[in-house]
Amino acid sequence: MTTPEQQKWTEPSRETPTSPTEASARRLPAVRPPPVAPVPRPLRGIWIWSVGLVLIAGAGLGFLLQPWASGPVPVVVETATPAPVTRVLAVNGRIEAPHSVDVRSQVGGSLSDVFVVEGDSVQSGADVARIDSTAQQAILRQAMAGLDASLVAQGQAQATLERTRALGPNVARTAMENAESAAQAATQDVARMTALLDQAQIQLGYYSIRAPRTGTVLALDVEPGQSIDPSTVLMTVADLDRLVVETDVDEAYATQIRADMPAVLQLTDETATREGRVSYVSRRVDAATGGLAIQLAFDAPVTAPVGLTVTANIVIDRLDAALTLPRTAVRTGDGGPAVLIVANGIARLRPINIIEWPAARLIATEGLAPGDVLILDATGIADGQSVRVEQP
C-alpha cells in the first residue's frame, strides 16, 4: 500500500506519453558551437606563398632528377684503328672451256655411224661421224660418166679439126670455122663436166664429219640412224687444258673491274682456294640484265667438270692502313652518311664519307679519326643522348 507521498511521486508516470523528440528536448539543454574568430588576412597570404614555394622547389628538384626518365642507353662500341684492308668483290661463276666448238653437218641425211662417245679425245680432222652417202655416190658416178662422154666428144672434135687443117687451102672456110667451133665447144663441155665431178666429190666429203679442232668431246647429242640437217648440233668439242670461270658483275662496279686483277677461286667441292686473275672484261653491259661479262683464269691448270660452280673473290684494292666500320653503324639521310661517336658519355652525330661496297664493313675516307669511339648499332639513338658503354 502506497503512502500519499508515494502516490504523488508516481503521478507523472500516469500522464499521456510524449514523443521522443519532445522528451529529449525537455531533458537535454540545447548545445551550440561557439563562434570561430576570423583569421587575420596577413597570416593567410603568408600560408599561400609558403605552399607555392614548396611546390616550385619540388618541381625543380623533379626536373633535375627526372625520375620519369630512364638512365643512359647501353651501347656497344669499337675504337677506330687503322689496319691493312683488302677490298674484294665476291661473285659466283661457272667453269667453262674458252675454246669450244659445236659440231654440225654441212649436209642433211640419215646418220649412219658415230665414232666417238662423250669424254673421248679427238684430233683436228679426225672422223667423228658419217652420214649415209648412197645418193651422193650415185651423183658422183653420174658426174664421172658425163665427164668421160665429154672427153670422148672432145677427142673426136679435136681430130676433126686437125684433119680439116691438114687439107689446107682445099677446105672451105666455112668447114674450117665449124671444125674449130666444135672443138672449142667440146673443150668447154669437158671443163663443165670436170667442175660437176669436183663438186660431187666435195659434196661426198661432207658426208664424213670431222673434228674441227683438237680437244675433248664435251657433249654428244645424236645417235646413229637419226635424221639430221645443217642446223642440228651433233656434239661439242672443247679444249679442256685451260679452263676459265665465266661470270658477270653488276654494272655499279663495272668501271672498277680491270684485266689482270688478282682473284681467289674456290670450287664448290673443295675447301682449298686457288689463285687466279681476271683474264677478260667485256666492253659492253648487257642492257637486259645490267651485268658486265668477265672471265677469270686459273694461275695453274685445273681439272674440273665444265659447268661447276666457283666462288670468286676479285681483289679490287689493297690498302696498307685504313679505317673501317660496320655497315650497321652508318646512318643515311638527306645529309649523307653519318655515325654516332661517344664523347663524355654522350652520343654525337658526325658526318662521314665512305666507299659504298657490297660488304659487311665499309672503308671510311673522311670524318672518322683514329681513336674515335664508334657506336656499332645506331638504331634508335639520338644525337646528344646519354649512353653507357658496354663490353661487346
Secondary structure, 3 states (H helix, E strand, C coil): CCCHHHHHHCHHHHCCCCCHHHHHHHHCCCCCCCCCCCCCHHHHHHHHHHHHHHHHHHHHHHHHHCCCCCCCEEEEEEECCCEEEEEEEEEEEEEECCCEEEEECCCCEEEEEECCCCCCEECCCCEEEEECCHHHHHHHHHHHHHHHHHHHHHHHHHHHHHHHHHHHHHCCHHHHHHHHHHHHHHHHHHHHHHHHHHHHHHHHHCCEEECCCCEEEEEECCCCCCEECCCCEEEEEECCCCCEEEEEEEHHHHHHCCCCCEEEEEECCCCCCEEEEEEEEEEEECCCCCEEEEEEEECCCCCCCCCCEEEEEEEEEEEEEEEEEEHHHCECCCCCCEEEEEECCEEEEEECEEECCCCCEEEEEECCCCCCEEECCCCCCCCCCEEEEECC
